[in-house]
Amino acid sequence: MIRLSAFADEISPALDEQIVGLRAETIRHLDLRSVDGTNVLDLTGEQVRTIQRALAAAGIHVAAIASPIGKTSIDASREDDVQRMRRAVDLARLFSAPTIRAFSYYPGADGRFDREEIVERLRTLVALAGEADVTVMHENEKGIYGDTAERCADLLGEVPGLRAAFDPANFLQCGEEPYPHAYDLLRPAIGYVHVKDVAADGSLVPAGRGEAHWPDILAALRSSGYTGVLSLEPHLASAGRFAGFSGPELFHEAATALKGLLDEMGWAEE
């Protein structure tokens, strides 16, 4: 049994339209990244209360606080990251979200990764979240330290409590083989899965229509006993450094493609 979630701001910036889109696809969880153009970590108290009321009325739960923590140069302030993680933890508590998404930093001004600094920062941030029983999921974003399977494995081995938000499309965009190579290397640490796909020409496409080997990945996840989240993040209309967008029609296409793959293998959502 798995849970389906989605980056609802892929549907629309507006909360009410996000909810309409999720309910139309019978998706009962979301990855909270932004609402009305405001990043999740910058939401005011009143915005948080409004979102809580609307989600509760719609029967939708927050699967993850989709923070941008670690999507900065490693030269950026360590204290700023600590404060942002504290905010993310507060939001996870307010929304009863069990996970926070994070990244592992872009190179510094010298063009290099400071591995020791990256590991130390992530240890601090993961420990901070762990005090609140919240799990930090590391996404393998292009251009950060953990954009290859080997460097992801390095971080996951060095940072106690850190888990992998496995994104096969991001691996493809880095020239990595998502399956079987990255999957086999990271499987013991995979705690979350982002669903999008990349065609041979580099364009983003619904799951199963590109080069990510989604049928194989889903079959392998199921046989391994995976019981976590499959979260739609299709980026079918646009993809940027801090967000992507699909719109209602393309989001529906992405949701239909994923559900079709799951139906074919008889893997039902809980």
C-alpha positions, 0 to 999 in steps of 0.5 A: 500500500502506498500514498499518493501526494502532489506538489499542489502548486503545480496545479495553481498558485491559488489554494482553492484551485489547488484543492479542486485539482487534488480532489478531482484526482482523488489525491488526499495528500500534498507536498506543501511548497507554496500558496499564492506565490508565497514559499511555505517557509514564508507563510504568515500565521494567518496564512497557515491558519487559512490553509489548515482550515481549507485542507481540513474541510477538504480532507487533505493532509500534508505529507511533506513540508517541501522546503527549499533548505539547502538550495543555496550556495554552501557559502550562505549563512549556516545560522539562516539555515538553522532558523529556516529548519526551525520554521520548517519543523514548526510548520511540520508540527502545525500541519502534522506533516511527518517529513521535510524536504531539503537539499545539499547545497550548490558550490561556493564562490570558488566553484567547489563543494565543501563536503565537510561543511555540507555534511556538518550542516546536514547533521545539524539540520537533521538532528534538529528535525529529529528532536520533533520526530520529523524526518528530513528527506534529501532530494537529488536536485541537479547541481547540488552536491547530492545530484549523483547517486554516489554522492547521495549515498555518501550523504546518507551514510554520513548523516544519521537519520537522513533519508532519500527523496528519490527523484529519477527524473532529476538523476536523468537530467544529471546524466545518471542512470536512475534504474537500476543503478541509482535505485539499487544504490539508494534503495535502503534509504529511500523514504519518499519518491518524486514522480516525473519523467524525462524524454530522450530529447530532455523534455519533461513528460508524464511518468512512463513516457520517458527514460526513467524506467517508471514501470521497473522502478514501481515494480522494484519498490513494490517488491521491496515492501515500500509503503511510503509516498509517491508524489507528483511533481510533473513540471510539464509547463515549466521548471525553475530553480525553486518551483515547477508548474503544470496547470490543471490540464497537464496535471490531470495528464500526469496524474492519469499516467501515474495511476495507469501505471499503478493500475496495470500492476494492481498496486493500490493506494491505502 
